[in-house]
Amino acid sequence: MSSSVEVPSPAPTTRRGRVLARRPLMTYRTIDLVTAALLGVGFGVVFWVWDQLYTAPSAVLSAIFSPLTGLLGGPWLLAGVVGGLLVRRPGAALFTELVAASVEALIGSGWGWTTLISGGLQGLGVELVLALFLWRRFGAGVAMLAGLASAVFEVAGYEWWSYYADYAWSWKLVYLATFAVSGAVIAGLGGLLIVRGLARAGAVNAMPPGQEELERTAR
């Protein structure tokens, strides 16, 4: 009597040694879903903490020039960027950001369940950028562009019309620019550093960035 053992196919690798998610991209593994969900929960708590800390620096920047408060927006965009860069599948960024927004609202955000609107827009911004690169590139440039797009979707799709409807257009554009800078630097580069830190710590060995780190250290 013979038996066969199914050996999983290796994850595809680019010429530069970048490990991609196994194809087909929409076929999520259990570990992909669990990782995205855990990231979302963790970032939801981080978002809630930032909700509490945001007031003081926001008041200072508002006293100088109100649109400068956009510089403080980057931390709320981290979940989508990290989820997208880590899982590397369509929908991962959106799912992670929505879970984080839900947890933030459940804990007691001052914005209530409207955080889901923000989470959806922010996640879609990241998804658009990763889709443009066909989920094959995840370096610093792509991460920064993802954070920037997340900020633009949030501001132009929601905040301009809900929180800053009375702003003159010149002020709205300055707010968009400052939020975009924060998104590119804090969420983009910061999110990439978080992913690489998790990989170096051996916490995500089952994910593509963890496999990249294992291959790098094995050389």
C-alpha positions as CSV (number, residue, x, y, z in Angstrom):
1,M,0.0,0.0,0.0
2,S,1.5,3.3,-1.1
3,S,0.8,6.8,0.2
4,S,1.9,10.1,-1.0
5,V,2.7,13.2,0.9
6,E,1.8,16.6,-0.6
7,V,4.8,18.9,-0.6
8,P,3.9,22.5,-0.7
9,S,5.3,24.4,-3.6
10,P,8.0,26.9,-2.8
11,A,7.1,30.5,-2.6
12,P,8.0,32.3,-5.9
13,T,11.1,34.5,-5.7
14,T,12.2,37.4,-7.8
15,R,15.6,37.9,-9.3
16,R,16.5,40.1,-6.4
17,G,15.7,37.4,-3.9
18,R,12.3,39.0,-2.9
19,V,9.9,36.3,-1.7
20,L,6.3,36.6,-3.0
21,A,3.2,35.2,-1.7
22,R,2.3,31.8,-3.1
23,R,0.1,31.9,-6.1
24,P,-2.8,32.2,-6.7
25,L,-2.8,35.4,-4.7
26,M,-6.4,35.2,-3.7
27,T,-5.9,31.8,-2.1
28,Y,-5.3,32.8,1.5
29,R,-3.6,30.4,3.9
30,T,-4.9,30.2,7.5
31,I,-1.7,31.7,8.7
32,D,-2.3,34.7,6.4
33,L,-5.7,35.4,7.8
34,V,-4.6,34.9,11.4
35,T,-1.5,37.1,11.0
36,A,-3.6,39.9,9.4
37,A,-6.2,39.6,12.2
38,L,-3.7,39.7,15.0
39,L,-2.0,42.7,13.4
40,G,-5.3,44.4,13.2
41,V,-6.1,43.8,16.8
42,G,-2.7,45.0,17.9
43,F,-2.8,48.1,15.8
44,G,-6.4,48.8,17.0
45,V,-5.0,49.1,20.5
46,V,-2.1,51.3,19.2
47,F,-4.7,53.5,17.4
48,W,-6.7,53.9,20.6
49,V,-3.6,54.9,22.6
50,W,-2.7,57.5,19.9
51,D,-6.3,58.8,20.1
52,Q,-5.5,59.7,23.8
53,L,-2.0,61.1,23.0
54,Y,-3.1,63.1,19.9
55,T,-4.8,65.9,21.7
56,A,-1.8,67.7,23.2
57,P,0.4,67.9,20.1
58,S,-2.6,68.7,18.0
59,A,-3.4,71.7,20.1
60,V,0.2,72.9,19.8
61,L,0.2,72.6,16.0
62,S,-3.3,74.1,15.7
63,A,-2.1,77.2,17.6
64,I,0.7,77.6,15.0
65,F,-1.3,76.8,11.9
66,S,-4.2,74.4,11.9
67,P,-3.5,72.4,8.7
68,L,-0.2,71.3,10.3
69,T,-2.2,68.8,12.4
70,G,-2.0,66.6,9.3
71,L,1.6,65.8,10.4
72,L,0.1,63.7,13.2
73,G,-2.0,61.4,11.0
74,G,0.6,58.8,10.0
75,P,0.2,56.5,13.0
76,W,-3.4,55.8,12.0
77,L,-2.3,54.5,8.6
78,L,0.2,51.9,9.9
79,A,-2.1,48.9,10.0
80,G,-2.8,48.8,6.3
81,V,0.8,49.4,5.3
82,V,2.2,46.7,7.6
83,G,-0.6,44.2,6.7
84,G,0.0,44.7,3.0
85,L,3.8,44.5,3.2
86,L,3.7,41.5,5.4
87,V,1.0,39.3,3.9
88,R,1.5,40.4,0.3
89,R,-2.0,39.4,-1.0
90,P,-4.9,41.4,-2.4
91,G,-7.2,42.6,0.4
92,A,-4.7,42.1,3.3
93,A,-4.1,45.8,3.8
94,L,-7.8,46.6,3.7
95,F,-8.7,43.7,6.1
96,T,-5.9,44.6,8.6
97,E,-6.9,48.3,8.6
98,L,-10.6,47.5,9.1
99,V,-9.9,45.1,12.0
100,A,-7.8,47.8,13.6
101,A,-10.5,50.4,13.1
102,S,-13.1,48.1,14.6
103,V,-11.0,47.4,17.6
104,E,-10.3,51.1,18.1
105,A,-14.0,51.8,18.0
106,L,-14.9,49.0,20.4
107,I,-12.3,50.1,22.9
108,G,-13.8,53.6,22.8
109,S,-12.5,56.0,20.1
110,G,-13.8,59.5,20.3
111,W,-14.7,59.1,16.6
112,G,-17.0,56.1,17.2
113,W,-17.8,53.8,14.4
114,T,-16.8,56.4,11.8
115,T,-13.3,54.9,12.2
116,L,-14.5,52.2,9.8
117,I,-15.0,54.7,7.1
118,S,-11.4,55.9,7.7
119,G,-10.1,52.4,7.9
120,G,-11.7,51.4,4.6
121,L,-10.4,54.4,2.7
122,Q,-6.9,54.1,4.2
123,G,-6.7,50.4,3.4
124,L,-7.9,51.0,-0.2
125,G,-5.1,53.5,-0.7
126,V,-2.5,50.9,0.2
127,E,-4.3,48.2,-1.9
128,L,-4.2,50.5,-5.0
129,V,-0.4,51.0,-4.8
130,L,0.4,47.3,-4.2
131,A,-1.9,46.4,-7.1
132,L,-0.1,48.9,-9.4
133,F,3.1,46.8,-8.7
134,L,1.2,43.5,-9.0
135,W,2.1,42.5,-5.4
136,R,5.7,42.0,-6.6
137,R,7.5,45.0,-5.0
138,F,7.7,45.9,-1.3
139,G,10.7,48.1,-0.9
140,A,11.0,51.6,0.7
141,G,9.7,53.4,-2.4
142,V,6.6,51.3,-2.6
143,A,6.0,51.5,1.1
144,M,6.2,55.3,1.1
145,L,3.9,55.5,-1.9
146,A,1.4,53.2,-0.1
147,G,1.5,55.4,3.0
148,L,1.0,58.5,0.9
149,A,-1.9,57.0,-1.0
150,S,-3.5,55.9,2.2
151,A,-3.3,59.5,3.5
152,V,-4.7,60.9,0.3
153,F,-7.7,58.5,0.3
154,E,-8.4,59.4,3.9
155,V,-8.3,63.2,3.5
156,A,-9.8,63.6,0.1
157,G,-12.4,60.9,0.5
158,Y,-13.5,61.8,4.1
159,E,-11.8,64.4,6.2
160,W,-12.2,67.3,3.8
161,W,-15.9,66.9,3.9
162,S,-16.5,65.8,7.5
163,Y,-14.0,67.6,9.7
164,Y,-12.6,70.4,7.5
165,A,-15.5,71.4,5.3
166,D,-15.1,75.1,6.4
167,Y,-11.4,75.2,5.4
168,A,-10.5,77.4,2.4
169,W,-9.2,75.2,-0.4
170,S,-5.7,76.5,0.2
171,W,-5.8,75.2,3.8
172,K,-7.3,71.9,2.6
173,L,-4.4,71.4,0.3
174,V,-1.9,72.2,3.0
175,Y,-3.6,69.7,5.3
176,L,-3.5,67.1,2.5
177,A,0.2,67.7,2.0
178,T,1.1,67.5,5.6
179,F,-1.0,64.3,6.1
180,A,0.6,62.8,3.0
181,V,4.1,63.5,4.3
182,S,3.2,61.9,7.6
183,G,1.7,58.9,5.7
184,A,4.8,58.4,3.6
185,V,7.3,58.7,6.4
186,I,5.5,57.4,9.5
187,A,3.2,54.8,7.9
188,G,5.4,54.0,4.9
189,L,8.9,53.9,6.1
190,G,7.8,53.2,9.7
191,G,5.6,50.3,8.5
192,L,8.5,48.9,6.5
193,L,10.8,49.0,9.5
194,I,8.2,47.2,11.6
195,V,7.9,44.4,9.0
196,R,11.7,44.1,8.8
197,G,12.0,44.1,12.6
198,L,9.4,41.3,12.9
199,A,11.3,39.3,10.3
200,R,14.6,39.8,12.0
201,A,13.1,38.8,15.3
202,G,11.9,35.5,13.8
203,A,8.2,36.4,14.6
204,V,6.9,36.0,11.0
205,N,9.0,33.1,9.5
206,A,5.9,31.7,7.8
207,M,5.4,35.0,5.9
208,P,7.3,36.2,2.8
209,P,9.4,38.8,4.7
210,G,10.3,36.2,7.3
211,Q,11.4,33.8,4.5
212,E,13.5,36.5,3.0
213,E,15.3,37.0,6.3
214,L,15.8,33.3,6.7
215,E,17.4,33.1,3.2
216,R,19.5,36.2,3.8
217,T,21.0,34.8,7.1
218,A,21.5,31.4,5.6
219,R,23.9,32.7,2.9
